[in-house]
Amino acid sequence: MAAPASGVLLGLAGSDAETLRAIDAQGSGLRVVRRCADLTDLVGAAMAGLASLVVLDTAFDDVDRAIIDRITRCGAVGVLLVPDGEEAQWSMPGWIVLSAAAGPAEVRGALQALARQAVPPPPAGGWGGAATQAAATTRAAVGGALVPGEPMTRPEQAGEEAPPPPGAPAAGRRGRIVAVWGPHGAPGRSTIAASLAHGLARSGGALLVDADVEAPSLVELLGLPEDSSSLATAARLAAHGRLDDAGLARLVAPIGAGVGLLSGLGRSGRWRELPPVAMEAVWGRARHAAAWTVVDLAGGPIDDAVDEYSLEPGRGAMAAELLRQADEVLLVGAGDPIGVRRLLQLLGDCEEALGAGRAPRVVVNRVRASAAGPSPARAVRESLSRFGGVVDPILLPEDPQAADRCVLEARAVVDLCPGSALGRALAGLVDALDPSADCSRAARSRRGNTRAAGDGRHGRRRAH
């Protein structure tokens, strides 16, 4: 007895008659169950489980990567038809990407390859596992060939040479991402992120990204005119497969030597403009653009639950995915009893957020005797060690004079006040991430020049 035909949903711009006949041909093992009128119809059919295979044209009703992501979450994969030359931009796990000029027989062959695999429904934990399985079985279905749409294998998994050290100037090499995260409140994440970007720019350029979906502030902190969000624009271009290196470069606002900014959302309600599937493409472009990408994230525990009705990613999905991809994660807390307690609470969520075997670098900001006792550094270290198992936290001192001056002049601390106590500590943090930046030596040099100039003008000042 012949196996039942695999159901197919069609979402094609223009006439679909020839494709329909090719798919429904006798002996194909396929059957078109719905010719969808628009994206709402297509997503609804996929959510209802009418079929597990899809033929989708990117010219059909303003398709974007977020829509394809929702279809995949329904347990469906398929063939994506894209304009010639745009195959790489539309790469999606589990999907076979073909030119829109591909003939009906070629589309049918790709569907038959997908039909030979059993695409499991998304697991309870979300879409990632299903997508990974779909991509792996897609390769097997076509005899081991690399299928457009399958994620690239990491060099360390393929036995190839690992990425070069950060800051390597050769073109095409993979930059690194550091995510600046922490508990709720205002422990100074944005201030630290801005200084990290300026310091790491010494290693081959840096890109600063304001991905705080709750209270973005880097535009104000750095004195830039309020404008439309360049990060949202990048995500929108990526969602439609139109973000390239030149396009990203046009969106970046220069804020210093070798460092630029992708500005954040104007208000928290716009978080849906940063879908994880589009932001993954943005992060990939960012890795090409600079040796380091510094991302300022919203504080607090991250809830990446998927909406059970719409299958849309939640408010924290973008940050959750970034934390899993980032090369470095800084967990920033405040150096007072409330801040340390919040930091310890968030540390308990880190293994789930970052993945097994990964731990963040713990940074405690504004460490001061007035809030932590006569030996504040020792008190903070002992608390983190005893209750959180943190052996070597990075402590940043309270330095209101330098911090306020930088806010007033809209400059990063490492850029404007490198010789201050806070500037030197931040330079040390930069060097901990990338020793080739040698930011501490530069800070000492500028501090010495400032002192010499001050002594010449005003005579010797009494040390405080």
KABEL-V273791 format. One record per residue. N is the residue number from 1. RES is the residue in one letter. PSI is psi in radians with two decimals (999 if undefined). Layout:
N,RES,PSI ; N,RES,PSI
This chain:
1,M,2.30 ; 2,A,2.56 ; 3,A,2.60 ; 4,P,2.56 ; 5,A,2.53 ; 6,S,2.30 ; 7,G,2.54 ; 8,V,2.39 ; 9,L,2.40 ; 10,L,2.28 ; 11,G,1.41 ; 12,L,2.47 ; 13,A,2.42 ; 14,G,-2.80 ; 15,S,2.37 ; 16,D,0.24 ; 17,A,-0.82 ; 18,E,-0.73 ; 19,T,-0.70 ; 20,L,-0.82 ; 21,R,-0.70 ; 22,A,-0.71 ; 23,I,-0.70 ; 24,D,0.07 ; 25,A,2.55 ; 26,Q,2.33 ; 27,G,0.00 ; 28,S,-0.42 ; 29,G,0.21 ; 30,L,2.74 ; 31,R,2.21 ; 32,V,2.12 ; 33,V,-0.27 ; 34,R,2.28 ; 35,R,1.81 ; 36,C,2.44 ; 37,A,-0.54 ; 38,D,-3.11 ; 39,L,-0.61 ; 40,T,-0.75 ; 41,D,-0.75 ; 42,L,-0.85 ; 43,V,-0.70 ; 44,G,-0.72 ; 45,A,-0.69 ; 46,A,-0.73 ; 47,M,-0.56 ; 48,A,-0.13 ; 49,G,0.45 ; 50,L,-0.46 ; 51,A,2.77 ; 52,S,0.00 ; 53,L,2.56 ; 54,V,2.47 ; 55,V,2.05 ; 56,L,2.26 ; 57,D,2.30 ; 58,T,-0.22 ; 59,A,0.02 ; 60,F,1.89 ; 61,D,0.79 ; 62,D,0.93 ; 63,V,2.48 ; 64,D,3.06 ; 65,R,-0.52 ; 66,A,-0.66 ; 67,I,-0.76 ; 68,I,-0.66 ; 69,D,-0.76 ; 70,R,-0.69 ; 71,I,-0.72 ; 72,T,-0.65 ; 73,R,-0.41 ; 74,C,-0.09 ; 75,G,0.25 ; 76,A,2.53 ; 77,V,3.11 ; 78,G,-2.66 ; 79,V,2.24 ; 80,L,2.12 ; 81,L,2.12 ; 82,V,2.80 ; 83,P,2.65 ; 84,D,2.37 ; 85,G,-0.10 ; 86,E,0.28 ; 87,E,-0.76 ; 88,A,-0.69 ; 89,Q,-0.45 ; 90,W,0.20 ; 91,S,2.22 ; 92,M,2.35 ; 93,P,2.26 ; 94,G,-0.21 ; 95,W,2.52 ; 96,I,2.16 ; 97,V,2.14 ; 98,L,2.74 ; 99,S,2.54 ; 100,A,-0.32 ; 101,A,-0.03 ; 102,A,2.48 ; 103,G,2.81 ; 104,P,-0.63 ; 105,A,-0.64 ; 106,E,-0.69 ; 107,V,-0.78 ; 108,R,-0.73 ; 109,G,-0.70 ; 110,A,-0.70 ; 111,L,-0.68 ; 112,Q,-0.64 ; 113,A,-0.72 ; 114,L,-0.63 ; 115,A,-0.44 ; 116,R,-0.25 ; 117,Q,2.68 ; 118,A,1.79 ; 119,V,1.98 ; 120,P,2.72 ; 121,P,2.74 ; 122,P,2.43 ; 123,P,2.94 ; 124,A,-0.52 ; 125,G,-0.14 ; 126,G,-2.93 ; 127,W,-0.40 ; 128,G,-0.83 ; 129,G,-0.72 ; 130,A,-0.68 ; 131,A,-0.72 ; 132,T,-0.76 ; 133,Q,-0.72 ; 134,A,-0.75 ; 135,A,-0.72 ; 136,A,-0.75 ; 137,T,-0.45 ; 138,T,-0.75 ; 139,R,-0.77 ; 140,A,-0.62 ; 141,A,-0.44 ; 142,V,0.47 ; 143,G,0.43 ; 144,G,-0.02 ; 145,A,2.63 ; 146,L,2.08 ; 147,V,2.29 ; 148,P,2.32 ; 149,G,-0.29 ; 150,E,2.39 ; 151,P,2.56 ; 152,M,2.47 ; 153,T,2.39 ; 154,R,2.51 ; 155,P,-0.68 ; 156,E,-0.42 ; 157,Q,-0.55 ; 158,A,-0.04 ; 159,G,0.24 ; 160,E,3.08 ; 161,E,2.36 ; 162,A,2.81 ; 163,P,2.61 ; 164,P,2.95 ; 165,P,2.66 ; 166,P,2.50 ; 167,G,-0.07 ; 168,A,2.30 ; 169,P,-0.18 ; 170,A,2.48 ; 171,A,2.62 ; 172,G,-0.01 ; 173,R,2.73 ; 174,R,2.08 ; 175,G,3.02 ; 176,R,2.68 ; 177,I,2.29 ; 178,V,2.19 ; 179,A,2.27 ; 180,V,1.95 ; 181,W,3.09 ; 182,G,-3.13 ; 183,P,3.05 ; 184,H,2.87 ; 185,G,-2.81 ; 186,A,1.24 ; 187,P,-0.09 ; 188,G,0.47 ; 189,R,-0.81 ; 190,S,-0.71 ; 191,T,-0.76 ; 192,I,-0.75 ; 193,A,-0.75 ; 194,A,-0.73 ; 195,S,-0.66 ; 196,L,-0.76 ; 197,A,-0.76 ; 198,H,-0.70 ; 199,G,-0.75 ; 200,L,-0.30 ; 201,A,-0.39 ; 202,R,-0.25 ; 203,S,0.32 ; 204,G,0.38 ; 205,G,2.59 ; 206,A,2.57 ; 207,L,2.18 ; 208,L,2.23 ; 209,V,2.21 ; 210,D,1.65 ; 211,A,0.43 ; 212,D,1.91 ; 213,V,-0.04 ; 214,E,-0.88 ; 215,A,1.26 ; 216,P,2.45 ; 217,S,-0.01 ; 218,L,-0.55 ; 219,V,-0.81 ; 220,E,-0.71 ; 221,L,-0.58 ; 222,L,0.15 ; 223,G,0.57 ; 224,L,2.66 ; 225,P,2.44 ; 226,E,2.21 ; 227,D,-3.08 ; 228,S,2.64 ; 229,S,2.05 ; 230,S,-0.48 ; 231,L,-0.74 ; 232,A,-0.66 ; 233,T,-0.75 ; 234,A,-0.73 ; 235,A,-0.68 ; 236,R,-0.75 ; 237,L,-0.74 ; 238,A,-0.65 ; 239,A,-0.48 ; 240,H,0.24 ; 241,G,0.47 ; 242,R,0.22 ; 243,L,2.06 ; 244,D,3.14 ; 245,D,-0.73 ; 246,A,-0.68 ; 247,G,-0.69 ; 248,L,-0.72 ; 249,A,-0.61 ; 250,R,-0.41 ; 251,L,-0.27 ; 252,V,2.24 ; 253,A,2.16 ; 254,P,2.36 ; 255,I,0.16 ; 256,G,-3.13 ; 257,A,1.96 ; 258,G,0.20 ; 259,V,2.40 ; 260,G,2.91 ; 261,L,2.35 ; 262,L,1.94 ; 263,S,2.68 ; 264,G,-3.01 ; 265,L,2.60 ; 266,G,-0.48 ; 267,R,2.82 ; 268,S,-0.48 ; 269,G,-0.11 ; 270,R,0.22 ; 271,W,-0.43 ; 272,R,-0.25 ; 273,E,-0.06 ; 274,L,1.12 ; 275,P,2.45 ; 276,P,-0.66 ; 277,V,-0.56 ; 278,A,-0.68 ; 279,M,-0.48 ; 280,E,-0.69 ; 281,A,-0.62 ; 282,V,-0.79 ; 283,W,-0.62 ; 284,G,-0.74 ; 285,R,-0.65 ; 286,A,-0.65 ; 287,R,-0.52 ; 288,H,-0.52 ; 289,A,-0.52 ; 290,A,2.75 ; 291,A,-0.56 ; 292,W,2.41 ; 293,T,2.12 ; 294,V,2.11 ; 295,V,2.13 ; 296,D,2.03 ; 297,L,2.79 ; 298,A,2.66 ; 299,G,2.84 ; 300,G,2.91 ; 301,P,2.58 ; 302,I,2.15 ; 303,D,1.90 ; 304,D,0.48 ; 305,A,2.51 ; 306,V,2.40 ; 307,D,2.16 ; 308,E,-0.44 ; 309,Y,-0.90 ; 310,S,-0.27 ; 311,L,0.38 ; 312,E,2.52 ; 313,P,2.63 ; 314,G,-3.10 ; 315,R,-0.64 ; 316,G,0.10 ; 317,A,-0.71 ; 318,M,-0.81 ; 319,A,-0.68 ; 320,A,-0.76 ; 321,E,-0.67 ; 322,L,-0.74 ; 323,L,-0.60 ; 324,R,-0.49 ; 325,Q,-0.40 ; 326,A,2.52 ; 327,D,-0.56 ; 328,E,2.48 ; 329,V,2.16 ; 330,L,2.20 ; 331,L,1.88 ; 332,V,2.19 ; 333,G,2.96 ; 334,A,2.61 ; 335,G,0.84 ; 336,D,2.91 ; 337,P,-0.72 ; 338,I,-0.77 ; 339,G,-0.73 ; 340,V,-0.70 ; 341,R,-0.79 ; 342,R,-0.68 ; 343,L,-0.77 ; 344,L,-0.67 ; 345,Q,-0.73 ; 346,L,-0.51 ; 347,L,-0.56 ; 348,G,-0.37 ; 349,D,-0.07 ; 350,C,-0.66 ; 351,E,-0.71 ; 352,E,-0.69 ; 353,A,-0.67 ; 354,L,-0.38 ; 355,G,2.69 ; 356,A,2.42 ; 357,G,0.00 ; 358,R,2.48 ; 359,A,2.56 ; 360,P,2.87 ; 361,R,2.17 ; 362,V,2.19 ; 363,V,2.23 ; 364,V,2.11 ; 365,N,2.70 ; 366,R,0.84 ; 367,V,2.16 ; 368,R,2.63 ; 369,A,-0.57 ; 370,S,-0.36 ; 371,A,-0.31 ; 372,A,0.12 ; 373,G,3.12 ; 374,P,-0.42 ; 375,S,1.30 ; 376,P,-0.70 ; 377,A,-0.77 ; 378,R,-0.71 ; 379,A,-0.75 ; 380,V,-0.78 ; 381,R,-0.76 ; 382,E,-0.70 ; 383,S,-0.80 ; 384,L,-0.64 ; 385,S,-0.76 ; 386,R,-0.74 ; 387,F,-0.27 ; 388,G,-0.07 ; 389,G,0.36 ; 390,V,2.06 ; 391,V,-0.75 ; 392,D,1.23 ; 393,P,2.72 ; 394,I,2.11 ; 395,L,2.31 ; 396,L,2.27 ; 397,P,2.76 ; 398,E,2.18 ; 399,D,1.27 ; 400,P,-0.55 ; 401,Q,-0.85 ; 402,A,-0.75 ; 403,A,-0.78 ; 404,D,-0.66 ; 405,R,-0.70 ; 406,C,-0.64 ; 407,V,-0.75 ; 408,L,-0.70 ; 409,E,0.04 ; 410,A,0.93 ; 411,R,2.73 ; 412,A,2.63 ; 413,V,-0.78 ; 414,V,-0.48 ; 415,D,-0.77 ; 416,L,-0.69 ; 417,C,1.02 ; 418,P,-0.43 ; 419,G,-0.05 ; 420,S,2.92 ; 421,A,-0.75 ; 422,L,-0.70 ; 423,G,-0.74 ; 424,R,-0.69 ; 425,A,-0.70 ; 426,L,-0.63 ; 427,A,-0.68 ; 428,G,-0.64 ; 429,L,-0.73 ; 430,V,-0.83 ; 431,D,-0.49 ; 432,A,-0.60 ; 433,L,-0.72 ; 434,D,1.65 ; 435,P,-0.44 ; 436,S,-0.29 ; 437,A,-0.57 ; 438,D,0.76 ; 439,C,-0.56 ; 440,S,-0.70 ; 441,R,-0.72 ; 442,A,-0.67 ; 443,A,-0.72 ; 444,R,-0.68 ; 445,S,-0.79 ; 446,R,-0.57 ; 447,R,-0.72 ; 448,G,-0.71 ; 449,N,-0.68 ; 450,T,-0.73 ; 451,R,-0.75 ; 452,A,-0.74 ; 453,A,-0.67 ; 454,G,-0.72 ; 455,D,-0.63 ; 456,G,-0.57 ; 457,R,-0.70 ; 458,H,0.04 ; 459,G,-3.14 ; 460,R,2.30 ; 461,R,2.52 ; 462,R,2.30 ; 463,A,2.52 ; 464,H,999
